[in-house]
Amino acid sequence: MELKQIKTIGNIGSGTMGHATALQFAMHGYRVNLLDTSNDVLTKGIAAIKHDLETFKEAGMLNEEPATIIDRIHPTTDYQVALSDAQFVIESIVEKLEIKQQVWQQAENVVAEGTILATNTSGLSPTAIQGVLKHPERFVVAHFWNPAQLMPLVEVVPGKDTTSETVDLTVQLMNHVGKHAVGLKKESLGFVGNRIQLAVLREALHIVDEGIASPEAVDDIVKYSLGRRWNLVGPIASADLGGLDVFKNISSYLYADLGNDTGTDPALAKKIAANELGYKTGKGFYDWQGTVGADMVAQRDKDLLKQLKDDQN
């Protein structure tokens, strides 16, 4: 199958990530069949899509009216209606392997022979999911980053039996709908982005636990140095630019002093035991009482929207 043959998208899930993927495809001209478990859930998903469309409109990022885009999205609770005429199916549901396997087995029973099947998992193994399918070669991960309507990256990750053609076409499609897709050579636990994110978080929490700096200080140091640089030049290119001999010398004495725990992070375990889960419970490493969290999310999304608009210019 070629990119031009993809006309209809089957979109399983209409929640936080699912509504955003449906919006992304509809904004770029595709018919989207939006599948979820109930009409109430679908109504909430459509409401979230309308909210995001108004945000894009206010930012001057739409070439057509929101109503025209909404008309391309067709909510349903019926697998047959949602998936039988789709050339590409993307799923964003709960991160539980058994449930994803069940959903994909049900989907495979109604999709056409050449349809590509993509899961928007943030870390589950594509090999494990595709292992229950009759045609695992057409199954792949398309990992959008949250908030999916604002973050450009999509990691495209093959399972053991995924063909290179499936990966290549998925990358083409993601780029065609305005994302920055990156294909991996093979799967790994956590893919790439989450491996780097957790490696940085482990060291950040180790620094706090050792009494070297406060959580606020660590965040400021990252935001006003590495965060700004890596937004323009990634860590490996930065090493090249800085001189690999310099980084080799630093690694010779610093690697041994970095946090290297391989179990559950003790700082996180302590917070969870106290039900201090962060923003959603009002307290984590920061105090999120009042409007602090909502204000930060609003400012983050505003800045992400500006960067996304700059990307398109």
ROSEKE-725676 format. One record per residue (C-alpha): x, y, z; residue in three letters; residue number from 0. Coordinates in Angstrom, 2 decimals. Layout:
! ROSEKE-725676
<<X,Y,Z>,'ALA',NUM> ...
***
This chain:
! ROSEKE-725676
<<0.00,0.00,0.00>,'MET',0> <<1.10,3.57,-0.72>,'GLU',1> <<0.42,6.73,1.27>,'LEU',2> <<-2.03,8.05,-1.34>,'LYS',3> <<-4.20,4.96,-0.85>,'GLN',4> <<-4.91,5.84,2.79>,'ILE',5> <<-8.23,7.67,2.88>,'LYS',6> <<-9.93,6.57,6.11>,'THR',7> <<-8.51,6.27,9.62>,'ILE',8> <<-9.92,3.97,12.27>,'GLY',9> <<-9.28,5.65,15.64>,'ASN',10> <<-9.80,3.42,18.69>,'ILE',11> <<-10.18,5.47,21.86>,'GLY',12> <<-11.39,9.05,22.34>,'SER',13> <<-9.75,9.99,25.63>,'GLY',14> <<-6.71,12.15,26.40>,'THR',15> <<-4.58,10.73,23.60>,'MET',16> <<-7.26,9.26,21.34>,'GLY',17> <<-9.19,12.48,20.80>,'HIS',18> <<-5.93,14.21,19.86>,'ALA',19> <<-4.91,11.61,17.26>,'THR',20> <<-8.39,11.76,15.73>,'ALA',21> <<-8.09,15.55,15.55>,'LEU',22> <<-4.64,15.33,13.93>,'GLN',23> <<-5.87,13.15,11.07>,'PHE',24> <<-9.11,15.10,10.57>,'ALA',25> <<-7.21,18.39,10.41>,'MET',26> <<-5.24,16.97,7.48>,'HIS',27> <<-8.23,15.89,5.45>,'GLY',28> <<-8.78,12.29,6.49>,'TYR',29> <<-12.12,10.74,7.32>,'ARG',30> <<-11.83,9.47,10.89>,'VAL',31> <<-14.05,6.77,12.36>,'ASN',32> <<-13.81,7.36,16.11>,'LEU',33> <<-14.46,4.19,18.12>,'LEU',34> <<-15.08,3.94,21.85>,'ASP',35> <<-17.09,1.93,24.36>,'THR',36> <<-20.07,4.26,24.87>,'SER',37> <<-21.80,7.29,23.42>,'ASN',38> <<-21.13,9.23,26.64>,'ASP',39> <<-17.38,8.69,26.29>,'VAL',40> <<-17.52,9.64,22.62>,'LEU',41> <<-19.43,12.84,23.44>,'THR',42> <<-16.65,13.86,25.83>,'LYS',43> <<-14.07,13.07,23.17>,'GLY',44> <<-15.81,15.23,20.58>,'ILE',45> <<-16.06,18.05,23.12>,'ALA',46> <<-12.29,17.86,23.70>,'ALA',47> <<-11.69,17.94,19.95>,'ILE',48> <<-13.88,21.04,19.59>,'LYS',49> <<-11.98,22.73,22.42>,'HIS',50> <<-8.63,22.02,20.76>,'ASP',51> <<-9.92,23.24,17.40>,'LEU',52> <<-10.97,26.55,18.92>,'GLU',53> <<-7.48,26.87,20.42>,'THR',54> <<-5.90,26.29,17.01>,'PHE',55> <<-8.32,28.74,15.40>,'LYS',56> <<-7.52,31.47,17.91>,'GLU',57> <<-3.82,30.92,17.17>,'ALA',58> <<-4.45,31.31,13.43>,'GLY',59> <<-3.39,27.72,12.70>,'MET',60> <<-6.46,26.48,10.80>,'LEU',61> <<-7.00,26.77,7.06>,'ASN',62> <<-10.69,25.88,7.34>,'GLU',63> <<-13.54,26.20,9.81>,'GLU',64> <<-13.64,23.87,12.85>,'PRO',65> <<-17.08,22.61,11.75>,'ALA',66> <<-15.61,21.32,8.48>,'THR',67> <<-12.99,19.35,10.38>,'ILE',68> <<-15.52,18.00,12.87>,'ILE',69> <<-17.65,16.76,9.98>,'ASP',70> <<-14.82,14.37,9.03>,'ARG',71> <<-15.02,12.64,12.42>,'ILE',72> <<-17.65,9.91,12.78>,'HIS',73> <<-18.13,8.57,16.32>,'PRO',74> <<-19.35,5.00,16.78>,'THR',75> <<-19.33,2.10,19.24>,'THR',76> <<-19.39,-0.49,16.44>,'ASP',77> <<-16.11,-2.14,15.41>,'TYR',78> <<-17.45,-3.07,11.99>,'GLN',79> <<-18.58,0.47,11.22>,'VAL',80> <<-15.37,2.01,12.54>,'ALA',81> <<-12.74,-0.25,11.05>,'LEU',82> <<-13.98,-2.21,8.05>,'SER',83> <<-13.21,0.56,5.53>,'ASP',84> <<-10.07,1.95,7.24>,'ALA',85> <<-6.64,1.67,5.65>,'GLN',86> <<-4.89,2.69,8.87>,'PHE',87> <<-6.02,2.02,12.45>,'VAL',88> <<-4.55,3.73,15.51>,'ILE',89> <<-5.39,2.73,19.09>,'GLU',90> <<-5.04,4.77,22.29>,'SER',91> <<-6.60,2.90,25.20>,'ILE',92> <<-5.59,1.84,28.70>,'VAL',93> <<-1.95,0.74,29.08>,'GLU',94> <<-2.69,-2.89,29.92>,'LYS',95> <<-1.27,-5.60,27.68>,'LEU',96> <<-4.17,-8.04,27.97>,'GLU',97> <<-6.76,-5.39,27.12>,'ILE',98> <<-4.79,-4.16,24.12>,'LYS',99> <<-4.40,-7.73,22.88>,'GLN',100> <<-8.16,-8.31,23.17>,'GLN',101> <<-9.00,-5.09,21.36>,'VAL',102> <<-6.57,-5.84,18.53>,'TRP',103> <<-7.85,-9.38,18.10>,'GLN',104> <<-11.36,-7.97,17.79>,'GLN',105> <<-10.16,-5.29,15.37>,'ALA',106> <<-8.28,-7.77,13.20>,'GLU',107> <<-11.48,-9.69,12.63>,'ASN',108> <<-13.07,-6.75,10.79>,'VAL',109> <<-10.24,-4.82,9.09>,'VAL',110> <<-9.28,-5.28,5.45>,'ALA',111> <<-6.29,-7.40,4.51>,'GLU',112> <<-3.81,-4.58,3.86>,'GLY',113> <<-4.76,-2.31,6.76>,'THR',114> <<-1.92,-1.14,9.00>,'ILE',115> <<-2.51,-1.52,12.73>,'LEU',116> <<-0.78,0.92,15.08>,'ALA',117> <<-0.84,1.14,18.87>,'THR',118> <<-0.16,4.43,20.63>,'ASN',119> <<1.39,2.74,23.64>,'THR',120> <<4.03,4.60,25.62>,'SER',121> <<6.05,1.53,26.45>,'GLY',122> <<4.34,-1.83,26.01>,'LEU',123> <<6.09,-4.30,23.74>,'SER',124> <<4.80,-4.38,20.15>,'PRO',125> <<6.10,-7.95,19.92>,'THR',126> <<3.94,-8.98,22.87>,'ALA',127> <<0.83,-7.33,21.42>,'ILE',128> <<1.31,-8.59,17.87>,'GLN',129> <<1.93,-12.10,19.16>,'GLY',130> <<-1.84,-12.73,19.37>,'VAL',131> <<-2.51,-11.51,15.81>,'LEU',132> <<-2.88,-13.54,12.63>,'LYS',133> <<-0.92,-10.96,10.64>,'HIS',134> <<1.67,-9.46,13.01>,'PRO',135> <<3.73,-8.12,10.13>,'GLU',136> <<1.37,-5.14,9.72>,'ARG',137> <<1.39,-4.17,13.40>,'PHE',138> <<3.54,-1.30,14.71>,'VAL',139> <<3.82,1.24,17.53>,'VAL',140> <<3.08,4.90,16.73>,'ALA',141> <<3.90,6.56,20.04>,'HIS',142> <<2.56,10.12,20.24>,'PHE',143> <<3.77,12.33,23.08>,'TRP',144> <<1.31,14.03,25.42>,'ASN',145> <<-0.30,16.50,24.73>,'PRO',146> <<-0.51,14.78,21.35>,'ALA',147> <<-2.12,17.74,19.57>,'GLN',148> <<0.87,19.94,20.51>,'LEU',149> <<3.93,17.68,20.71>,'MET',150> <<5.52,16.96,17.30>,'PRO',151> <<7.28,13.65,18.00>,'LEU',152> <<5.93,10.23,17.07>,'VAL',153> <<8.17,7.23,17.75>,'GLU',154> <<7.48,4.46,15.23>,'VAL',155> <<8.59,1.16,16.73>,'VAL',156> <<8.56,-2.26,15.06>,'PRO',157> <<7.89,-5.53,16.81>,'GLY',158> <<9.78,-8.71,16.01>,'LYS',159> <<7.53,-9.53,13.07>,'ASP',160> <<6.80,-6.01,11.77>,'THR',161> <<7.90,-5.44,8.18>,'THR',162> <<10.06,-2.50,7.18>,'SER',163> <<7.28,-1.50,4.75>,'GLU',164> <<4.88,-1.10,7.68>,'THR',165> <<7.35,1.11,9.55>,'VAL',166> <<8.16,3.21,6.47>,'ASP',167> <<4.53,3.85,5.55>,'LEU',168> <<3.63,4.72,9.14>,'THR',169> <<6.49,7.23,9.26>,'VAL',170> <<5.30,8.73,5.96>,'GLN',171> <<1.74,9.04,7.24>,'LEU',172> <<2.76,10.64,10.54>,'MET',173> <<4.91,13.19,8.72>,'ASN',174> <<2.08,13.82,6.25>,'HIS',175> <<-0.26,14.84,9.09>,'VAL',176> <<2.22,17.31,10.51>,'GLY',177> <<4.13,15.23,13.04>,'LYS',178> <<7.87,14.60,13.25>,'HIS',179> <<8.08,10.83,13.00>,'ALA',180> <<11.20,8.88,13.90>,'VAL',181> <<11.47,5.20,13.07>,'GLY',182> <<13.41,2.93,15.42>,'LEU',183> <<15.53,0.04,14.17>,'LYS',184> <<14.09,-2.31,16.79>,'LYS',185> <<12.01,-2.22,19.94>,'GLU',186> <<13.42,-1.61,23.40>,'SER',187> <<11.77,-1.30,26.79>,'LEU',188> <<10.50,2.28,27.01>,'GLY',189> <<11.48,2.89,23.37>,'PHE',190> <<13.93,5.86,23.22>,'VAL',191> <<12.24,8.96,24.63>,'GLY',192> <<11.15,7.37,27.89>,'ASN',193> <<14.54,5.72,28.39>,'ARG',194> <<16.22,9.12,28.21>,'ILE',195> <<13.48,10.77,30.30>,'GLN',196> <<13.79,8.19,33.09>,'LEU',197> <<17.59,8.27,33.03>,'ALA',198> <<17.48,12.05,33.57>,'VAL',199> <<14.78,11.72,36.24>,'LEU',200> <<16.76,9.06,38.11>,'ARG',201> <<19.79,11.36,38.33>,'GLU',202> <<17.64,14.38,39.20>,'ALA',203> <<16.04,12.54,42.13>,'LEU',204> <<19.43,11.16,43.18>,'HIS',205> <<20.76,14.74,43.35>,'ILE',206> <<17.81,15.77,45.53>,'VAL',207> <<18.16,12.69,47.75>,'ASP',208> <<21.89,13.39,48.24>,'GLU',209> <<21.07,16.91,49.41>,'GLY',210> <<22.99,18.51,46.56>,'ILE',211> <<20.11,20.71,45.41>,'ALA',212> <<16.37,21.20,45.87>,'SER',213> <<13.79,19.96,43.33>,'PRO',214> <<13.23,23.58,42.28>,'GLU',215> <<16.94,24.14,41.73>,'ALA',216> <<17.33,20.96,39.68>,'VAL',217> <<14.38,21.93,37.48>,'ASP',218> <<15.77,25.44,36.95>,'ASP',219> <<19.20,24.10,36.03>,'ILE',220> <<17.68,21.81,33.39>,'VAL',221> <<15.25,24.43,32.05>,'LYS',222> <<17.83,27.15,31.65>,'TYR',223> <<20.67,25.02,30.24>,'SER',224> <<20.11,21.54,28.87>,'LEU',225> <<16.44,22.16,28.11>,'GLY',226> <<17.23,25.13,25.92>,'ARG',227> <<20.15,23.48,24.17>,'ARG',228> <<18.46,20.13,23.55>,'TRP',229> <<15.46,21.91,22.04>,'ASN',230> <<17.83,22.91,19.24>,'LEU',231> <<20.60,20.31,19.22>,'VAL',232> <<20.24,16.81,20.68>,'GLY',233> <<22.60,15.34,23.30>,'PRO',234> <<24.75,13.34,20.87>,'ILE',235> <<25.23,16.24,18.46>,'ALA',236> <<25.97,18.45,21.49>,'SER',237> <<28.76,16.07,22.47>,'ALA',238> <<30.18,16.25,18.94>,'ASP',239> <<30.05,20.05,19.04>,'LEU',240> <<31.64,20.20,22.48>,'GLY',241> <<34.40,17.77,21.61>,'GLY',242> <<34.23,14.03,22.26>,'LEU',243> <<37.59,14.13,24.05>,'ASP',244> <<36.10,16.56,26.59>,'VAL',245> <<33.08,14.34,27.19>,'PHE',246> <<35.29,11.27,27.43>,'LYS',247> <<37.36,12.92,30.15>,'ASN',248> <<34.25,13.97,32.09>,'ILE',249> <<32.77,10.48,31.80>,'SER',250> <<35.96,8.93,33.19>,'SER',251> <<35.33,10.42,36.63>,'TYR',252> <<31.59,11.25,36.61>,'LEU',253> <<29.98,8.00,35.47>,'TYR',254> <<31.05,6.23,38.66>,'ALA',255> <<29.36,8.89,40.81>,'ASP',256> <<26.00,8.94,39.02>,'LEU',257> <<22.94,7.25,40.46>,'GLY',258> <<22.66,3.70,39.12>,'ASN',259> <<19.78,2.10,41.02>,'ASP',260> <<18.05,-0.60,38.98>,'THR',261> <<14.99,-1.12,41.15>,'GLY',262> <<12.05,1.14,41.95>,'THR',263> <<13.26,4.64,42.72>,'ASP',264> <<13.21,5.06,46.53>,'PRO',265> <<12.26,8.74,46.33>,'ALA',266> <<9.25,7.91,44.16>,'LEU',267> <<8.29,4.95,46.37>,'ALA',268> <<8.30,7.20,49.44>,'LYS',269> <<6.05,9.76,47.78>,'LYS',270> <<3.61,7.13,46.55>,'ILE',271> <<3.39,5.53,50.02>,'ALA',272> <<2.33,8.93,51.35>,'ALA',273> <<-0.20,9.32,48.49>,'ASN',274> <<1.74,12.34,47.28>,'GLU',275> <<1.34,11.58,43.57>,'LEU',276> <<1.95,15.07,42.26>,'GLY',277> <<-0.51,17.41,40.61>,'TYR',278> <<-3.44,14.98,40.72>,'LYS',279> <<-3.34,14.69,44.54>,'THR',280> <<-2.24,18.27,45.22>,'GLY',281> <<1.25,17.40,46.45>,'LYS',282> <<4.36,15.68,45.15>,'GLY',283> <<7.83,17.16,45.18>,'PHE',284> <<5.98,20.45,44.72>,'TYR',285> <<2.87,21.82,46.42>,'ASP',286> <<0.10,21.93,43.77>,'TRP',287> <<-2.67,23.41,45.89>,'GLN',288> <<-4.91,26.06,44.36>,'GLY',289> <<-4.40,27.04,40.73>,'THR',290> <<-0.62,26.51,40.60>,'VAL',291> <<-0.81,23.31,38.57>,'GLY',292> <<-3.54,24.48,36.20>,'ALA',293> <<-1.64,27.72,35.59>,'ASP',294> <<1.57,25.84,34.81>,'MET',295> <<-0.18,23.47,32.39>,'VAL',296> <<-1.90,26.40,30.67>,'ALA',297> <<1.42,28.23,30.26>,'GLN',298> <<3.15,25.05,29.06>,'ARG',299> <<0.48,24.43,26.44>,'ASP',300> <<0.57,28.07,25.35>,'LYS',301> <<4.32,27.86,24.82>,'ASP',302> <<4.04,24.49,23.05>,'LEU',303> <<1.41,25.97,20.74>,'LEU',304> <<3.73,28.86,19.89>,'LYS',305> <<6.58,26.46,19.11>,'GLN',306> <<4.26,24.32,16.99>,'LEU',307> <<3.18,27.40,15.06>,'LYS',308> <<6.83,28.37,14.55>,'ASP',309> <<7.52,24.86,13.21>,'ASP',310> <<4.87,25.36,10.54>,'GLN',311> <<6.21,28.72,9.36>,'ASN',312> 
***
